[in-house]
Amino acid sequence: MNAIEGTAAFDFHPRTRIVFGAGCAGRAGELAREWSARRVLLVTDAGIVRAGHVERVRAALVSAGLHVTVFDGVVENPTTREVEACCALARSAGVDTLIGLGGGSSLDTAKGCNFILTNGGVMQDYWGVGRAARPMLPMIAIPTTAGTGSECQSFALITDPATHQKMACGDPKAAARVALLDPTLTLTQPRHVAACTGIDTVAHAVESAVTAQRTPISRLFSREAFLLAHDHLPRVLDRGDDLASRGRMQLAAAFGGLAIENSMLGAAHSAANPLTAHFGVVHGQAVGLMLPWVVRFNGEDAETGREYASLALLAGLARADASTGQAVEALARRIEALLDHAGLARTLAALGIPRDALPRLADEAAAQWTARFNPRPVAAADFLALYERAFTQRPVG
């Protein structure tokens, strides 16, 4: 398929039905019954159990006549170990449907389980795209955060504990059949969690807007995700009980996920992953800290700069008569302002990252899979320069 001049070719195939609204998590059983589900594995973490969300969803499933088994062993940045434990429980329970309930880690663990449960082998066998030969079980995704957008993606991000490499395992069959976006489930989030996941949503919108693989469809989702997060993340942080803004942040996250599904990500995520793997920096903090510097770096490319400037103008961050460079800088500064509003660190030094670790981090960042989709070629030397700037906020140039 060839592109029309000035417009990238694309193949847009929505795989996930999106159901949005306060209380819609109560429809989980009704929706699972649409494909004759009988035995369900509910994949979650201990915090979601304590918040009462697991019992709420379990009750909805049981009331629909379903047998429910709960796996609550999900951890942040799940590894192959958690996926294997989840899969062992799924086998013993004879499940025919999976439900991921929680943040991106729960949804990714459920997807990872689905790969191995239906296709065998180990998680490393599915690192890449389209490596599952056999059909996979139907899945419902119920996010309790507004961040990863995993509910609208066909990828599971699973870490290899031996190498610390985050493996992106994607297949169209892994996408959830239904995503239930119930903003009431996000009301129990601690402010710091809302901050980190919200900044992750911002990063998804900004990065997916400019990747080398972006399409007109992904651009629509990227822009709407950014506008929603730009307006509503501060409101969620200032008023945690603002259900309307909570709902709009859930939509922002889902739209960001749809953008990623059609455009991938870039250098900010590549730079963030080694910080998480080696120093335990929460993903949203890591990617948010690196994003302004990546925006400035990518903005030096004329076409990418125009895309960033368009986003800044759309959000009212720059005047119509601003130069491209001024608009790009306005976008970078808005991201920094959101980090400040969220109470997140702005420098690597503030996170306790040793300066002598930067060359190793740069080498690993350059090897990350998302780096290949960055709109401007980026090598280890470029990542080192980005880390140096982020270390103490050294000005560009």
C-alpha positions in Angstrom: 0.0 0.0 0.0 1.5 3.3 -1.1 1.0 6.6 0.7 -0.7 9.5 -1.0 1.7 12.5 -1.3 2.0 14.2 2.1 0.0 11.6 3.9 1.4 8.4 5.5 -0.3 5.1 4.6 -2.1 3.4 7.4 -4.3 0.4 8.2 -6.6 1.4 11.1 -8.3 -1.6 12.7 -9.8 -0.9 16.1 -9.7 -4.2 18.1 -11.1 -3.0 21.4 -14.6 -1.9 22.3 -14.5 1.0 24.7 -17.2 1.4 27.3 -17.0 4.6 29.4 -18.9 5.9 32.3 -19.2 6.0 36.1 -20.1 2.5 37.4 -19.5 0.7 34.1 -17.2 -1.8 35.8 -20.4 -3.4 37.0 -21.1 -4.5 33.5 -18.0 -6.8 33.4 -20.1 -10.0 33.9 -22.8 -9.0 31.4 -20.1 -8.3 28.7 -18.1 -11.4 29.4 -21.3 -13.5 28.9 -21.5 -12.1 25.3 -18.9 -14.6 24.3 -20.2 -17.4 26.6 -17.5 -17.0 29.3 -17.8 -19.4 32.2 -14.5 -19.4 34.1 -12.7 -16.1 34.6 -9.3 -15.3 35.9 -9.2 -11.8 37.5 -5.6 -10.5 37.3 -4.8 -7.7 39.8 -2.5 -6.5 42.6 -2.8 -6.5 46.4 -3.4 -2.7 46.5 -6.5 -3.0 44.3 -7.7 -5.8 46.6 -7.4 -3.5 49.6 -9.2 -0.6 47.7 -12.2 -2.9 47.4 -12.2 -2.9 43.6 -11.6 -6.6 43.2 -14.6 -7.5 45.3 -16.7 -5.1 43.4 -15.8 -6.6 40.0 -15.9 -10.1 41.4 -19.4 -9.6 42.6 -20.5 -8.4 39.1 -19.0 -11.5 37.5 -20.5 -13.9 40.0 -23.9 -12.3 39.6 -23.6 -13.1 35.9 -23.1 -16.8 36.8 -19.4 -16.8 36.2 -16.8 -18.8 38.3 -14.0 -16.4 39.3 -10.4 -17.1 40.3 -8.3 -14.1 41.5 -4.6 -13.7 40.9 -3.4 -10.8 43.0 0.4 -11.2 42.6 1.0 -8.4 40.1 3.9 -6.1 40.8 5.0 -2.8 39.3 6.9 -3.4 36.0 6.0 -7.1 36.0 8.6 -9.7 35.1 8.4 -13.1 33.5 8.2 -14.6 37.0 4.8 -12.9 37.7 3.5 -13.9 34.3 4.5 -17.5 34.9 2.8 -17.6 38.3 -0.3 -16.1 36.8 -0.3 -18.6 34.0 0.1 -21.5 36.4 -3.0 -20.4 38.3 -4.9 -19.9 35.1 -4.1 -23.5 34.0 -5.2 -25.0 37.3 -8.4 -23.1 37.2 -9.3 -24.0 33.6 -10.2 -20.4 32.7 -11.7 -19.4 29.4 -11.6 -15.6 29.9 -9.1 -13.1 31.4 -9.8 -9.8 33.1 -7.1 -7.3 33.9 -8.0 -5.0 36.8 -5.6 -2.3 37.9 -2.8 -0.2 36.3 -0.8 -1.1 33.3 1.1 -3.7 35.2 -2.1 -5.7 35.8 -3.2 -5.4 32.2 0.2 -6.4 30.9 0.5 -9.4 33.2 -2.9 -10.6 32.0 -1.8 -10.2 28.4 1.4 -11.9 29.1 -0.4 -14.8 30.7 -2.6 -15.0 27.6 0.4 -15.5 25.3 1.8 -18.4 27.3 -1.5 -20.0 28.3 -2.7 -20.3 24.7 0.5 -20.5 22.7 3.0 -22.2 25.1 6.7 -21.4 25.5 8.1 -18.5 27.5 7.6 -14.8 27.3 10.9 -14.3 25.5 9.4 -16.2 22.5 6.9 -13.4 21.9 9.3 -10.4 22.1 8.4 -8.6 18.9 5.2 -8.5 16.9 2.8 -11.2 15.7 4.6 -14.3 17.1 1.5 -16.0 18.6 0.4 -18.6 16.0 -2.7 -19.8 17.8 -5.9 -17.9 18.9 -5.9 -16.3 22.4 -8.5 -16.1 25.1 -10.9 -13.1 25.2 -9.9 -10.4 27.7 -11.5 -7.5 29.4 -9.3 -4.6 30.5 -10.5 -2.5 33.5 -7.9 0.2 34.3 -7.9 1.8 37.7 -5.3 4.5 36.7 -5.2 7.0 33.9 -1.8 6.5 32.5 -0.5 3.6 30.4 -3.3 3.2 27.9 -2.6 -0.5 27.9 -6.3 -1.2 27.8 -6.3 0.0 24.1 -3.0 -1.7 23.0 -2.1 -5.1 21.8 1.3 -5.1 23.5 2.4 -6.6 26.9 5.5 -5.0 28.4 7.2 -7.6 30.4 10.7 -7.4 32.0 13.3 -10.1 31.7 14.6 -10.3 35.3 18.0 -11.6 34.2 18.8 -8.8 31.7 16.4 -6.0 33.0 15.3 -5.6 29.4 11.7 -4.6 29.0 10.3 -6.8 26.3 7.5 -5.5 24.1 5.4 -8.5 23.1 2.7 -7.6 20.6 0.1 -9.4 18.7 -3.3 -8.2 17.4 -4.9 -11.2 19.2 -3.6 -9.9 22.6 -5.7 -6.8 22.5 -8.6 -6.7 25.0 -12.0 -7.2 23.4 -13.5 -4.7 25.8 -12.0 -1.8 27.8 -14.2 -0.6 30.7 -13.3 3.0 31.6 -14.9 3.6 35.0 -13.6 6.8 36.5 -14.9 5.9 40.0 -12.2 3.3 40.2 -9.5 6.0 40.0 -10.8 8.0 43.0 -8.8 5.8 45.4 -5.5 6.6 43.7 -3.0 8.3 45.9 -2.0 11.8 44.5 1.5 10.6 43.7 0.1 7.7 41.6 -2.2 10.0 39.8 0.7 12.3 39.2 3.0 9.7 37.7 0.4 8.0 35.6 -1.0 11.4 34.4 2.5 12.5 33.3 2.8 9.2 31.5 -0.3 10.0 29.6 1.2 13.4 28.6 4.3 11.7 27.4 2.3 9.2 25.3 0.4 12.0 23.6 3.5 14.1 22.9 5.7 11.3 21.7 3.2 9.5 19.6 2.4 12.8 17.9 5.8 13.0 16.2 7.1 9.4 15.7 8.4 8.3 12.4 5.5 5.9 12.2 2.7 8.4 12.9 -0.4 8.5 10.8 -3.4 10.8 10.4 -5.3 8.5 12.7 -2.7 8.4 15.4 -2.4 12.2 15.1 -6.1 12.6 16.0 -5.7 10.5 19.1 -2.4 12.1 20.1 -3.8 15.6 20.0 -7.0 14.8 21.8 -5.1 12.9 24.5 -2.8 15.9 25.0 -5.6 18.5 25.1 -7.5 16.4 27.7 -4.4 15.8 29.9 -3.2 19.4 29.6 -6.5 20.6 30.9 -7.5 18.0 33.4 -4.3 16.6 35.0 -3.9 19.7 37.2 -7.5 19.5 38.2 -7.2 15.9 39.3 -4.1 16.8 41.3 -5.7 19.7 43.0 -9.1 18.1 43.6 -8.9 14.3 43.8 -12.7 14.0 44.0 -13.3 15.7 40.7 -15.0 12.8 38.9 -15.5 14.7 35.7 -11.7 15.4 35.4 -10.9 11.8 36.4 -13.1 10.6 33.6 -11.4 12.9 31.1 -8.0 11.7 32.2 -9.1 8.1 31.6 -10.2 9.1 28.1 -6.8 10.8 27.6 -5.0 7.6 28.6 -7.1 5.4 26.4 -6.7 7.8 23.4 -2.9 7.9 24.1 -3.0 4.1 24.0 -4.8 4.1 20.6 -2.2 6.6 19.4 0.7 4.4 20.4 -1.0 1.4 18.8 -0.9 3.3 15.5 2.4 5.2 15.8 4.6 3.7 18.6 6.8 5.9 20.9 10.2 7.6 20.8 13.4 8.6 22.6 11.8 9.7 25.9 10.6 6.2 26.6 13.9 4.8 25.5 15.7 7.0 28.0 13.2 6.3 30.8 13.4 2.5 30.7 17.0 2.1 31.9 16.3 4.5 34.7 13.5 2.3 35.9 15.5 -1.0 35.3 18.6 0.1 37.2 17.5 2.6 39.8 13.8 1.8 40.3 12.6 5.2 39.1 8.8 5.1 38.6 8.1 5.1 34.9 6.0 8.2 34.8 8.6 10.1 36.8 11.4 8.9 34.5 9.7 9.5 31.2 8.3 12.9 32.3 11.7 14.1 33.4 13.3 13.2 30.1 10.5 14.4 27.8 11.2 18.1 27.8 14.8 17.5 26.7 13.7 15.1 24.0 11.2 17.7 22.8 14.0 20.2 22.5 16.3 17.7 20.8 13.6 16.5 18.3 12.4 20.1 17.7 15.7 20.9 16.0 14.3 18.8 13.1 12.2 21.2 11.0 9.3 18.8 10.3 9.1 17.6 13.9 9.4 21.1 15.2 6.3 22.1 13.2 4.4 19.1 14.7 5.3 20.2 18.2 4.5 23.8 17.4 1.1 22.7 16.1 0.4 20.9 19.3 1.5 23.9 21.4 -0.7 26.3 19.3 -3.7 23.9 19.6 -3.4 23.9 23.4 -2.9 27.7 23.6 0.6 27.4 24.8 2.0 29.7 22.1 0.8 32.7 20.2 -0.2 32.4 16.5 2.7 34.6 15.5 5.3 32.6 17.5 8.2 31.1 15.7 8.5 27.3 15.5 11.3 27.4 18.0 9.3 29.5 20.4 6.4 27.2 20.2 8.6 24.1 20.8 10.1 25.7 23.8 6.6 26.6 25.1 5.6 23.0 24.9 8.8 21.8 26.7 8.2 24.4 29.4 4.5 23.3 29.8 5.7 19.7 30.4 8.1 21.0 33.0 5.3 23.1 34.7 3.2 19.9 34.9 6.1 18.1 36.5 6.3 20.9 39.1 2.6 20.8 39.6 2.7 17.1 40.2 5.6 17.5 42.7 7.9 15.3 40.6 11.7 15.7 40.3 13.0 17.7 37.4 16.6 16.4 37.4 18.5 13.1 37.5 20.6 14.5 40.4 17.5 15.0 42.5 16.7 11.3 42.0 20.1 10.3 43.2 21.3 9.0 39.8 25.1 8.9 39.9 26.7 10.9 37.1 29.2 8.1 36.3 26.2 5.9 35.4 25.1 8.1 32.5 27.3 6.5 29.8 25.9 3.0 30.6 22.4 4.3 30.7 22.9 6.0 27.3 24.2 2.7 25.7 21.1 0.9 27.0 18.7 3.7 25.9 20.1 3.5 22.3 19.3 -0.2 22.3 15.7 0.2 23.3 13.1 -0.7 20.7 11.2 2.7 20.9 14.4 4.5 19.8 13.9 3.3 16.2 10.6 5.2 16.0 12.0 8.6 17.1 11.5 11.2 14.4 15.2 12.2 14.6 17.9 9.6 14.5 19.2 9.1 18.1 22.4 7.2 19.1 24.1 6.6 22.4 26.0 9.9 22.1 22.7 11.7 21.8 21.3 9.9 24.8 24.3 10.8 26.8 23.8 14.5 25.9 20.2 14.2 26.9 21.0 12.6 30.2 23.7 15.3 30.9 21.1 18.0 30.2 18.6 16.3 32.5 21.1 15.8 35.2 21.1 19.4 36.4 18.9 21.1 33.8 21.8 22.3 31.8 20.5 24.7 29.1 20.6 23.6 25.5 23.5 25.0 23.4 
